[in-house]
Amino acid sequence: MDTTLCPDCGALAEVQWRDVMESTDGPIEHAKIMCVSGHWFLLPVEHLVQPTPTPVERRRSPARWG
């Protein structure tokens, strides 16, 4: 699953599809995104924001007695 951030609320959003659309400046790749809050946008892929991963807690290994 390709994800980004919602430009409206900043929540995690799924890229539902991508397509190249013609423009006066030439073809531009666009993506339709929808966030968990229900907002959806059709925007150029250059405007997609890469979400930063949340840090994963490290589990401590049990102490070894030796």
N, C-alpha and C positions, 0 to 999 in steps of 0.2 A: 504494500500500500504506500502510495506517495503522499506525503503530508506536508503542510505548510502552516502558516499562522493566518487567522482571519484578519483582514485589513480593518474591520470595523471594531471587533471586540478583543482581538488578540488570542482567542481560543484556538485550540488545535483544529485544523481543517483538512479534509481529504480532497485530493485532486481527483475529480471524477472522470475527466477526460481532457485530452490535449488535441489541438488541431491547428493547422497552419491556415491563416486567413489572409487574403490579399488586402493590401492597402496602397495608398498613393505613393508610399515610400518603399513598396515591395512587400513580399510575404513576411508575416510576423506570426510566430507561434503563440497561441493563446491557450489558457487552461480554464476550465470551469471548476470552481472549488465550492465546498459546502462545509461550514463549521458545525460543531456540536450544538450551537445555539440556534441553528437553522438559517443563518445568513448564507447567501450564495452570491458569487461574483463570477464574471467572465472577464479575465484580464490577461495582459501579456505575461508570459512566463518570466520575463525579466523582473517583474514586480513581486514574484513569489519570495517568501522569506523562509529560510531554512530554520526549522525549530531547533533549539538547543536541547540536547538530551539532559534529563535530570540526573543528578549523581545517584549512583546506586550505593546503598550502604554496604560496607564491607563487613562480612561476618568474621568474627574472631574465631580462629581455630582453637580448640580446647588446649589448655596448657598440658604439656607432656612432662610427666615426672620421670626423672631418669637418674 
